[in-house]
Amino acid sequence: MATLPEPEKPSLPTKINTFVANSRAGKRFKLAERNTSFTTELRAGTATFLTMAYILAVNASILTDSGGTCSASDCIPLCSDPNIALPDCTGPSYRIIQPDLSCKFPPVNPGYQNCLQKTRKDLIVATTASALIGCLIMGIFANLPLALAPGMGTNAYFAYSVVGFHGSGNVPYKSALTAIFIEGLIFLFISALGLRTKLAKFVPKPVRISSSAGIGLFLAFIGLQNNEGIGLVSYSSSTLVTIGACPRSSRASLAPVMTAINGTVSLIPGGSVSGDIMCLNNRMESHTFWLGIVGFVIIAYCLVKNIKGAMIYGIVFVTAISWFRNTSVTAFPSTESGNSAYEYFKKVVDVHVIKSTAGALSFNGMGEGSFWEALVTFLYVDILDTTGTLYSMARFAGFSDLNGDFEGQYFAFMSDAASIVVGSLLGTSPVTTFIESSTGIREGGRTGLTAITVAGYFFLAFFFTPLLASIPAWAVGPPLILVGVLMMRSVVEIEWDDMKQAIPAFVTLILMPMTYSVAYGLIGGIGTYIVLHLSDWAEILSRRVGIGKRSKANNPSLKEEATNGNTNDKGLQLGQDKVPDQV
């Protein structure tokens, strides 16, 4: 008698997934209901974190450019001859120069520079803490796979437009944090009352659909640049952008300057020096670019073969190679900044306590018009930017219904609003839902466990910041580009044959990457939609007030059309099929 083969024993991951899915936590996060597993959520959270880990170093660097809490009082006296130490600065040939406001600008005073270095460490911890808290709130209460951190764009507006380079703007750093704090409270109040959901409903359907693809192009554009990507796109003085990918030695920084009558060249007030965005020569010869291309191919091949963890493999491979020194692709070149980064990297474990930025709010500048201008700007950008990102991520994950609603949206709105308040208390610019969350969604993330996993990594970042801050831009660029590919799928839902739908959709889609802002893309799309529909709405309103009825009485063709019930009065379509009569 033949014996039946023994049933194959389940693997350890399968046992873990089954156990967690049947546990109270698994049912709380709806793992089975959303067709996902515990290990999938962990992998998704890992992918999301790796693609957004750059924010730890980048956000801190941008905000440090504002000067933070540093001031001219941190500057130290110097000798008229910079090569002479202050104690030896005696005699008729030398004099001691007392610092003034100019000590904050190049050449930066050593005392002020030392303060900036301490502030940058504070801001790395503040960025980590605000992201950790935001992810926990989103994961636990909203149960969505969305990660939060201080947003790119708003941090640049905060640093360079509001506070200004090294405090050269109209609003001091502490007052700017107060503006964000008050704006966050208003935003939280709007979200708590449910008004944010209603405001979002007025976003037209073509704009909602195209915003996902627009964000995808935005991500891809970021991934193609030097600062956060592979460096393929470079600055051009004639065409704005052009092909780049040149080595570090062939790049140049740019700055807005003005020439005085006496021939002195100085930085325009409020202006800032760019990164090395312009290629002088040797285009397409950057070794880091080609290493990034290898990472791109690895991820693309894994996506084609539907291999799980595609994004992680590409990032880890490129990062590991870039950590070797004395190579042409090292993340630690033999420069002052490279040596400093390498010394920080060698620490591996480093715990830093915030000393200056936490609780640095000041209410003294509330009487200034520039204060309220900044507050209102932060508020409308957050309403449009974060709301648009949330809806786009929910749509990308397949959570949205026909009306654009998704499960957990109330707590999602509350989560990012509360995170803005927390971030301001820690000293950072507004916290928002990160569009890099799409990377984890692509890896299968469907529940709040993905966000909690990201929060766990941010907790580890408190101790392993030297490692995470050393992930190079050319390792992050490839996944950003390929996530952009994945997010383009929504364009097929746009009614391209209807120009009233197609034009607003295209304006939304193209403005997001070209203006480097999700908010500006939404404003452009909504504005275009309104302009193109004004005549239709005017006709509808005229009918409602009776003008249309009199016209039909005098026009037999219109009367016949009305008799047959063939009217085109569909209501003011602005994200909904109809609006109430009182609109």
Buried (B, 14 or more C-beta within 10 A) or exposed (E): EEEEEEEEEEEEEEEBBBEBBEEEEBEEBBBBEBEBBBBBBBBBBBBBBBBBBBBBBBBBBBBBBBBBBBBBEBBEEBBEEEEBEEEEBEEEEBEEBEBEEEBBBEEBBBBBBBBBEBBBBBBBBBBBBBBBBBBBBBBBBBBBBBBBBBBBBBBBBBBBBBBBBBBBBBBBBBBBBBBBBBBBBBBBEBBBEEEBBEBBBEBBBBBBBBBBBBBBBBBBBBBBBBBBBBBBBBBBEEEEBBEBBBBBEBBEEBBEEEEEEEEEEEBEEBBBEBBBBBBEEEBEEBBBBBBBBBBBEBBBEBBEEEEBBBBBBBBBBBBEBBBEBEBEBBBBBEEEEBEEBBEBBEEEEBEEEBEBBBEBBBEEBEEBEBBBBBBEBBBEBBBBBBBBBBBBBBBBBEBBEEEBBBBBBBBBBBBBBBBBBBBBBBBBBBBBBBBBBBBBBBBBBBBBBBBBBBBBBBBBBBEBBBBBBBBBBBBBBBBBBBBBBBBBEBBEBBEEEEEBBBBBBBBBBBBBBBBBBBBBBBBBBBEBBBEBBEEBBEBBEBBEEEEBBEEBEEEEEBBEBBEEEEEEEEBBBBBBEEBEEEE
